[in-house]
């Protein structure tokens, strides 16, 4: 699959946004004392990471 320049720019933007979200969610999880809230943040961070990796696969 070949991506054009606009698609490449959009992928970079989305990958960066998911990376930022993952880092923020992990940071929030570290700050939580409530285990359920911590787990919610950790699961959301994992989901952002998986989506980022899937988006990165389009660059190959």
Protein Blocks (a to p, Z undefined) as FASTA:
>chain_A
ZZdfklmmmmmmmmmmmmmmmmmmmmmmmmpmblklmmmmmmmmmmmmmmmmmmmmmmZZ
